[in-house]
């Protein structure tokens, strides 16, 4: 049980690291086309509109399903 828990913890750590890196890459793309003021306003909007961002993410994943994380398809097979 301990080995399984440690394996799950390591997987979580890896996914969170990848998620952080992906988010940083996305923000760098946004920042490249926006002025510093526009980028700050965008970040404030995102922070204040979590429900809207969730809805946009859900819609995006339905419109572009092949761009999602392929590794998430395997979730639950080891549970």
N, C-alpha and C positions, 0 to 999 in steps of 0.2 A: 504494500500500500504506500509506503514511504517513497519507494522508487517511482511508482506511478505519479504520485503527487509532485515529486521533483521534476519528472519529465513534463508534466502539465505546466508547471511553473516556468520551465525553460522555454516551452513552446509559447507561452504567454509573453514572456520577456522578448522572444524573437519577433513575435507579431507586433508588439507595441513599438519595438525599435523600428521595424519596417514601416509601420504606420506613421511614426514621427518623421522618418526620412522622406516618405512619400508626401506628407503634408508640407514639409520644408521645400521640397522640389516644386510643388504646386504653387506655394506662395512666392517662390523665386520667379516663377513664370509670370505670375500676376504682377509682381513688383517691377518686372522688366518693362511692362507696357503702361504702368501707371506712374503718375508723379508721387512723391512722398506723401503729399496731402491726400491724394486719392487712395493710396494704399492704406493710410491710417483710417480714413473714413470707411473703407471696405472692411477692415478688421473690426472696427466698432460695430458695423452693421451685422457682421457674422456673429459677434459675441452677443448681440442683443436680439438675435432672431434665430435661436436654436431650432425652434419648431419648423420654421420656414426652410432652414438648411437641411433638416431631416427629410422634409417633403421633397426638396429638390434632389437630394441624394437618392431617395426611393424612385423618383421619376426617372432620373438619369440611369439607374441600374436596370429599369424596365425597358427604356428606349435603346440602351447600349449594353445588353447583357454580356456580350463577349469581352467587355472591358473591365468586368469585375474581377475580384480576386479569385482565381481558379482554385487556390488552396482551401477556400471556405467550403467548397463543394464536399470535401471529405469530412467536414465536421460531423460528429456523432457516430462515426464508424468505430471509434475507439472507446466509446462510452459504455 
